[in-house]
């Protein structure tokens, strides 16, 4: 399938997000006035492209999960883009971790606890860093406070790409199918 262009989605309240997004895999995360959700096809009706084999190898090497991810959200952080504190809770399968691959400029990543009011700490995610949020940390609030410009030459024109892999659906045996 052809790659979907990056889009600047809006929240359910109609506010444009500063991060531009696209996806790959069986389904990808989208947002509009109807809310946050996973869709099996692009807005054009085309299937999402396959998750690249090189990114799947990272998943198998560090996720601890033998089943492939079924979604890869690709976020592009350009000048001034950020991502507020949020939980990744639109999935059905919370047993599998969320795996994040950082490419390009360094991000100031913030993570807290399972409640929004819990204390947070921040650290840098540099190009090539891989972060796995699994187990009790799977539901921790997290976000990107800012991206530090000109900290990488990987992307022509600068910015940061973040590839977030996850299992959206439960395995067939947990759905009750035989």
C-alpha positions in Angstrom: 0.0 0.0 0.0 1.1 3.6 -0.6 2.3 5.6 2.4 -0.2 8.0 3.7 0.8 11.6 3.8 1.4 13.3 7.2 -1.7 14.9 8.6 -2.2 17.5 11.3 -5.1 15.9 13.1 -7.5 17.7 15.3 -8.8 16.8 18.7 -12.5 16.1 19.5 -12.8 19.7 20.5 -11.6 20.8 17.0 -8.1 22.0 18.1 -5.3 21.2 15.6 -2.5 19.1 17.0 1.1 20.5 16.6 2.5 17.1 15.6 1.8 15.8 12.1 1.0 12.1 11.9 0.7 9.1 9.6 0.7 5.3 10.2 1.5 1.8 9.1 0.3 -1.7 9.9 -3.1 -3.3 10.0 -4.5 -0.1 11.5 -3.4 3.4 12.4 -4.4 5.9 15.0 -6.4 8.9 13.8 -8.2 11.8 15.5 -10.9 14.2 14.5 -14.1 15.6 15.9 -15.5 12.1 16.3 -12.6 11.4 18.7 -9.5 9.3 19.0 -9.5 5.8 17.4 -7.8 3.3 15.2 -8.8 2.9 11.6 -8.0 0.0 9.2 -7.7 2.3 6.2 -6.4 5.7 5.3 -9.0 8.5 4.7 -8.4 7.8 0.9 -9.7 4.3 1.5 -6.2 2.8 0.8 -4.8 0.3 3.3 -2.0 1.5 5.5 1.4 0.5 4.3 3.2 -2.4 6.0 5.4 -1.7 9.0 9.0 -1.8 7.7 10.9 -5.0 8.4 13.7 -3.0 10.1 11.3 -1.5 12.6 9.7 -4.9 13.2 13.2 -6.3 14.1 13.5 -3.6 16.8 10.1 -4.7 18.2 11.1 -8.4 18.4 14.5 -7.5 19.9 13.3 -5.4 22.8 9.5 -5.7 23.3 9.4 -9.2 24.9 6.4 -10.0 22.8 6.4 -12.7 20.1 3.3 -11.3 18.2 3.9 -8.6 15.7 2.6 -5.1 16.4 -0.5 -4.3 14.4 0.0 -0.5 14.4 2.9 1.9 13.9 2.1 5.6 14.6 4.6 7.9 12.9 4.7 11.3 14.5 6.7 14.2 12.9 7.7 17.0 15.3 8.6 20.1 13.4 9.4 23.6 14.7 7.5 24.2 18.0 5.6 20.8 18.0 4.9 19.1 21.3 2.7 16.4 22.7 0.9 17.0 26.0 0.8 14.5 28.8 -1.5 11.6 27.8 -2.0 7.9 28.3 -2.0 5.3 25.4 -5.4 3.8 26.2 -7.2 3.5 22.9 -5.9 0.0 22.4 -7.6 -3.3 23.6 -4.4 -5.2 24.3 -2.7 -3.6 27.4 -0.5 -6.6 28.0 1.8 -5.7 25.1 4.1 -2.7 25.6 4.2 0.5 23.7 7.6 0.8 21.9 8.9 4.1 20.8 11.8 4.7 18.3 13.2 8.2 18.2 14.8 9.5 15.0 16.2 13.0 14.3 16.4 15.9 16.7 16.5 15.3 20.5 13.2 15.5 22.4 12.6 16.4 26.0 10.4 13.5 27.1 8.3 13.7 30.3 6.8 10.7 32.1 4.7 10.5 35.2 2.6 7.9 36.9 -0.8 6.3 36.2 -2.7 9.4 37.4 -2.4 12.8 35.7 -1.5 14.5 39.0 1.4 12.1 39.8 4.9 13.7 39.8 6.8 13.6 36.5 10.4 13.5 35.5 12.0 14.5 32.2 14.9 13.2 30.1 16.3 13.4 26.6 15.4 11.0 23.8 18.1 11.2 21.1 18.1 9.8 17.6 18.3 6.1 17.8 16.9 5.8 21.3 14.3 3.1 21.9 11.8 3.4 24.8 9.6 0.5 26.0 6.6 1.3 28.2 5.4 -2.0 29.5 4.1 -3.7 32.6 2.9 -1.2 35.2 4.4 1.7 33.2 2.2 0.8 30.2 -0.5 3.2 31.4 1.8 6.0 32.7 1.1 9.5 31.5 3.8 10.8 29.1 4.5 13.4 26.5 7.1 15.5 24.6 7.6 19.0 26.1 9.8 20.2 23.2 12.2 19.2 20.5 15.7 20.7 20.6 16.5 22.0 17.1 19.7 21.1 15.2 20.7 18.2 17.5 20.7 15.7 14.6 21.5 15.8 10.9 19.4 12.7 10.2 16.4 14.5 8.7 16.9 16.9 5.9 15.5 20.2 7.3 15.5 19.0 10.9 12.7 17.8 13.2 12.0 14.6 14.9 10.3 11.4 13.8 8.9 9.1 16.4 7.7 5.6 15.5 5.4 4.1 18.1 4.6 0.4 17.8 1.8 -1.3 19.7 -0.6 -4.1 19.7 -4.1 -2.7 19.3 -6.2 -5.8 19.3 -6.1 -8.9 21.5 -4.8 -12.2 20.0 -7.6 -14.3 18.4 -7.7 -16.8 21.3 -8.4 -14.0 23.8 -11.4 -12.8 21.7 -13.0 -16.2 22.3 -12.8 -17.4 18.7 -11.5 -20.8 17.9 
